[in-house]
Amino acid sequence: MKRSEINAHVHAAEAFFQKHHFHLPPFSSWTPEDWSHKGPEADAIRALGLGWDVTDLGKGHFEEEGLILFTLRNGHALDPADPKTYAEKIMISGANQVTPWHFHWHKTEDIINRGGGDLVVTLAWATDDEAHLSSREVCVTCDGVERHLPAGGDLVLTPGESVTLPPKLYHQFHGHREAVLVGEVSRTNDDHADNRFLEPLGRFPAIEEDEAPYRYLCHEYPQ
């Protein structure tokens, strides 16, 4: 992705969050200049991957397949002594913008429609070798109510609704006709080691530096 594209998407995301009255923490607006003055007091932000995350998953067409996220809080996934055993993200799923098939080996997550259009979540269990979608029926919990779907079935979440996704349940999602403000509440998040994509994809984009960064992404902070 070009840096100019990423900058434009972050600007648009800030406006979208404001429109939906979702307030980000103060470090969301730190500039690269601000970061040049940040020391050990900001190490948790660096270590836990908090902040902005814009990805086309290496496919090169963000508007069709991609996602913009902001990780609000997280714990150390590999440290059992860390009392913070949870994470939270806020995301924007664009109109007909697909986040491709993937699952997590360890993370259970609630995906929440927090506003905007309807969110279409497509679900299928992984086969034993994890390389394919199983034909097994899917049963998930939506706000305390069991829902049964055929393999590859669509679950439509209207604003306020959510679904709990257990490990090894393949899922993909997109906004139906308009963008959706999507929340994620989960176990600790590890984007480097706990994402299994159905097709080989890159979690973070390669960036062409055609202009200066507006905000650093969560994997770019200076140490």
HELIX and SHEET records of a PDB file:
HELIX    1   1 ARG A    3  LYS A   19  1                                  17    
HELIX    2   2 PRO A   26  SER A   29  5                                   4    
HELIX    3   3 PRO A   32  TRP A   35  1                                   4    
HELIX    4   4 PRO A   40  ALA A   42  5                                   3    
HELIX    5   5 ASP A   43  LEU A   48  1                                   6    
SHEET    1   A 6 GLY A  51  THR A  55  0                                        
SHEET    2   A 6 LEU A  67  ARG A  73 -1                                        
SHEET    3   A 6 TYR A  86  SER A  93 -1                                        
SHEET    4   A 6 LEU A 169  ARG A 187 -1                                        
SHEET    5   A 6 THR A  99  PHE A 103 -1                                        
SHEET    6   A 6 ARG A 196  PHE A 197 -1                                        
SHEET    1   B 6 GLY A  51  THR A  55  0                                        
SHEET    2   B 6 LEU A  67  ARG A  73 -1                                        
SHEET    3   B 6 TYR A  86  SER A  93 -1                                        
SHEET    4   B 6 LEU A 169  ARG A 187 -1                                        
SHEET    5   B 6 GLU A 109  TRP A 125 -1                                        
SHEET    6   B 6 GLY A 153  LEU A 157 -1                                        
SHEET    1   C 6 GLY A  51  THR A  55  0                                        
SHEET    2   C 6 LEU A  67  ARG A  73 -1                                        
SHEET    3   C 6 TYR A  86  SER A  93 -1                                        
SHEET    4   C 6 LEU A 169  ARG A 187 -1                                        
SHEET    5   C 6 GLU A 109  TRP A 125 -1                                        
SHEET    6   C 6 SER A 162  LEU A 165 -1                                        
SHEET    1   D 2 VAL A 138  CYS A 142  0                                        
SHEET    2   D 2 VAL A 145  LEU A 149 -1                                        
END                                                                             
